[in-house]
Amino acid sequence: MLLVSIGGLLWWGSRRRLKATGLPGNYKRMLEEYVAFYNKLDGEGKTRFEARMQQFLAQVRITGAGTVVEDLDRVFIAAGAVIPLFHFPHWEYTNLHEVLLYPESFDEEYNLQAIERPIAGMVGWGVLQNQMILSKTDLRQGFLDKSGKYNTAIHEFVHLIDKTDGATDGLPENIINQQFIIPWLDLMHRKIKEITEGSSDINPYGATNEAEFFAVASEYFFERPDLLQERHPELYALLEKIFRHQPKTNPPVNEEV
């Protein structure tokens, strides 16, 4: 499954905070049923997660393009946005104004009728600046498949995070502590080599370039942290440091970058 991302920015807490009124009850039930990351949080963490989702949904339009946007889609998109930035409480995707939801995957011309439709998600540029396009089928599959290592929404939002330093290059300089840059670059290139040699269970698309490796590895980290820790302990440990997240213990957050 090919995933593409172009452009996109987020910013440090510049938007007006909205008064929290709480998520609808059915949204919480969907989180409990389908979003493993949310279910591993304690009560206070779940409250913060819900507030971040509410903020995202109030600031980013979600529009159906040939499909109806349902509550389940809103929950999955907002959860995909919140998960990678959960431990960065003042970061928001201020250069993302709208998510366009297509019924299925599409090609480079946004064509749903093409013979080959390799794209499940992308962040737009040009006339689609400040927009993200997601395939509804792939969006849902990422959360409904509880044993899988793939998540289209997380993948695309990680690309946005990567882009904040001006380059989508697999090195998220605005969130990674300086001391981890060299170890991350070294490990990333070693892991890409393993993929190209056919000796890795990481999605082969991660070998396309460093940006795609970072997005693919992040999907794996958030969707199946148990499996990643077992099979790639060094990669797991570095992603914990980059995202300041420990799935099993959920420690206090150090906001310093």
ChimeraX attribute file (.defattr): number of C-alpha atoms within 10 A of each C-alpha:
attribute: neighborCount
match mode: 1-to-1
recipient: residues
	/A:1	13
	/A:2	17
	/A:3	19
	/A:4	19
	/A:5	24
	/A:6	16
	/A:7	22
	/A:8	27
	/A:9	19
	/A:10	19
	/A:11	14
	/A:12	12
	/A:13	13
	/A:14	11
	/A:15	14
	/A:16	8
	/A:17	9
	/A:18	11
	/A:19	9
	/A:20	11
	/A:21	8
	/A:22	13
	/A:23	14
	/A:24	11
	/A:25	9
	/A:26	12
	/A:27	17
	/A:28	16
	/A:29	11
	/A:30	14
	/A:31	21
	/A:32	15
	/A:33	13
	/A:34	19
	/A:35	22
	/A:36	15
	/A:37	18
	/A:38	21
	/A:39	14
	/A:40	15
	/A:41	17
	/A:42	11
	/A:43	11
	/A:44	8
	/A:45	15
	/A:46	18
	/A:47	15
	/A:48	15
	/A:49	22
	/A:50	23
	/A:51	19
	/A:52	23
	/A:53	23
	/A:54	21
	/A:55	20
	/A:56	21
	/A:57	17
	/A:58	10
	/A:59	18
	/A:60	18
	/A:61	15
	/A:62	21
	/A:63	16
	/A:64	18
	/A:65	14
	/A:66	12
	/A:67	13
	/A:68	13
	/A:69	17
	/A:70	10
	/A:71	13
	/A:72	14
	/A:73	18
	/A:74	19
	/A:75	23
	/A:76	26
	/A:77	25
	/A:78	22
	/A:79	25
	/A:80	26
	/A:81	24
	/A:82	27
	/A:83	22
	/A:84	22
	/A:85	21
	/A:86	19
	/A:87	20
	/A:88	19
	/A:89	15
	/A:90	14
	/A:91	17
	/A:92	23
	/A:93	24
	/A:94	18
	/A:95	16
	/A:96	22
	/A:97	15
	/A:98	18
	/A:99	22
	/A:100	23
	/A:101	25
	/A:102	25
	/A:103	19
	/A:104	20
	/A:105	26
	/A:106	22
	/A:107	16
	/A:108	13
	/A:109	8
	/A:110	13
	/A:111	14
	/A:112	16
	/A:113	11
	/A:114	13
	/A:115	9
	/A:116	12
	/A:117	18
	/A:118	15
	/A:119	22
	/A:120	24
	/A:121	27
	/A:122	26
	/A:123	23
	/A:124	19
	/A:125	14
	/A:126	8
	/A:127	7
	/A:128	12
	/A:129	16
	/A:130	20
	/A:131	23
	/A:132	26
	/A:133	28
	/A:134	27
	/A:135	22
	/A:136	24
	/A:137	16
	/A:138	22
	/A:139	26
	/A:140	18
	/A:141	15
	/A:142	24
	/A:143	24
	/A:144	15
	/A:145	13
	/A:146	14
	/A:147	11
	/A:148	14
	/A:149	23
	/A:150	28
	/A:151	25
	/A:152	30
	/A:153	28
	/A:154	28
	/A:155	27
	/A:156	29
	/A:157	28
	/A:158	27
	/A:159	28
	/A:160	27
	/A:161	26
	/A:162	26
	/A:163	24
	/A:164	19
	/A:165	16
	/A:166	13
	/A:167	17
	/A:168	22
	/A:169	17
	/A:170	21
	/A:171	22
	/A:172	23
	/A:173	19
	/A:174	14
	/A:175	20
	/A:176	19
	/A:177	15
	/A:178	10
	/A:179	8
	/A:180	13
	/A:181	16
	/A:182	11
	/A:183	11
	/A:184	20
	/A:185	14
	/A:186	10
	/A:187	15
	/A:188	22
	/A:189	15
	/A:190	11
	/A:191	21
	/A:192	21
	/A:193	14
	/A:194	16
	/A:195	20
	/A:196	14
	/A:197	9
	/A:198	11
	/A:199	10
	/A:200	15
	/A:201	12
	/A:202	22
	/A:203	17
	/A:204	18
	/A:205	17
	/A:206	22
	/A:207	21
	/A:208	13
	/A:209	14
	/A:210	18
	/A:211	22
	/A:212	26
	/A:213	24
	/A:214	25
	/A:215	28
	/A:216	27
	/A:217	23
	/A:218	25
	/A:219	26
	/A:220	23
	/A:221	25
	/A:222	24
	/A:223	24
	/A:224	18
	/A:225	22
	/A:226	16
	/A:227	15
	/A:228	21
	/A:229	14
	/A:230	10
	/A:231	14
	/A:232	17
	/A:233	14
	/A:234	15
	/A:235	18
	/A:236	23
	/A:237	15
	/A:238	17
	/A:239	21
	/A:240	17
	/A:241	14
	/A:242	20
	/A:243	19
	/A:244	23
	/A:245	22
	/A:246	16
	/A:247	15
	/A:248	10
	/A:249	10
	/A:250	14
	/A:251	11
	/A:252	10
	/A:253	12
	/A:254	9
	/A:255	11
	/A:256	8
	/A:257	11
